[in-house]
């Protein structure tokens, strides 16, 4: 016995709606082909970095570190360094950043 509020048990709710929704069409997709021109290897023209480049790069980083160490340990005895105050941080970290930026060009 079916109730007034809904269909009877065991009936298919989608039986009436099958012809309402059309089936989607399957599109044929063309196979993806790799452009052969983009697969040509490119030769790198630059070789390894010269020894002097690495020495200067490490020198900048060490100079910045030494600057900050001297500022922390002996700034009271060095008058011109004491007068720079917080500019010592900019100088020390600036030297280290220059060395760090140089590492991006190092091969």
C-alpha positions in Angstrom: 0.0 0.0 0.0 1.5 3.3 -1.1 1.3 6.3 1.2 0.0 9.7 0.0 3.3 11.3 0.7 5.6 9.2 -1.5 6.0 6.2 -3.8 5.6 2.7 -2.6 8.6 0.8 -1.4 10.5 -1.0 -4.1 9.7 1.4 -6.9 12.5 3.0 -9.0 12.5 6.8 -8.5 14.6 7.3 -11.6 12.5 5.2 -13.9 10.4 8.2 -15.0 13.5 10.6 -15.3 15.6 8.4 -17.6 14.4 10.1 -20.8 14.5 13.6 -19.3 18.3 13.9 -19.0 20.1 13.3 -22.3 23.3 11.3 -22.4 26.5 13.2 -22.9 28.4 12.7 -26.1 32.0 11.4 -25.9 34.3 13.7 -27.7 37.4 12.3 -29.4 40.5 14.0 -28.1 43.5 14.2 -30.2 46.6 12.6 -28.7 49.0 15.1 -27.2 52.2 15.3 -29.2 55.3 16.9 -27.9 56.7 19.6 -30.2 60.0 18.2 -31.3 61.6 21.7 -31.4 61.1 22.1 -27.7 62.9 18.9 -26.9 66.3 20.0 -28.4 68.9 20.2 -25.7 70.4 23.6 -25.2 74.1 23.9 -24.5 75.2 26.0 -21.6 77.9 28.4 -22.8 79.4 29.3 -19.4 81.8 26.9 -17.7 82.6 26.7 -14.1 83.3 29.8 -12.1 86.9 30.9 -11.8 88.7 30.4 -8.6 88.9 34.2 -7.9 85.1 34.4 -8.0 84.7 31.8 -5.3 87.4 33.5 -3.2 85.7 36.9 -3.5 82.3 35.4 -2.7 83.6 33.7 0.4 85.6 36.8 1.3 82.4 38.9 1.4 80.6 36.5 3.6 83.6 36.1 6.0 84.2 39.9 6.0 80.6 40.4 7.1 80.8 37.9 9.8 84.1 39.3 11.1 82.7 42.8 11.0 79.8 41.8 13.3 82.0 39.8 15.6 84.4 42.7 16.0 81.5 45.1 16.6 80.1 42.8 19.3 83.4 42.1 21.0 85.5 45.3 20.6 83.2 48.2 19.6 83.9 50.1 22.8 87.6 50.2 22.1 87.3 51.2 18.5 86.0 54.8 18.4 84.9 55.0 14.7 83.0 51.7 15.0 81.3 52.9 18.2 80.2 56.1 16.4 78.5 54.0 13.6 76.2 52.4 16.2 73.5 50.4 14.4 75.0 51.0 11.0 77.4 48.3 11.9 74.6 45.8 11.4 73.8 47.1 8.0 77.5 46.9 7.0 78.0 43.4 8.4 74.8 41.9 7.0 75.2 43.8 3.8 78.6 42.2 3.1 77.1 38.8 3.8 74.2 39.4 1.5 76.5 40.4 -1.3 78.3 37.1 -0.9 75.0 35.3 -0.8 73.9 36.9 -4.0 77.1 35.9 -5.6 76.3 32.3 -4.9 73.5 32.5 -7.3 75.9 33.1 -10.2 78.4 30.5 -9.0 78.8 27.3 -11.1 
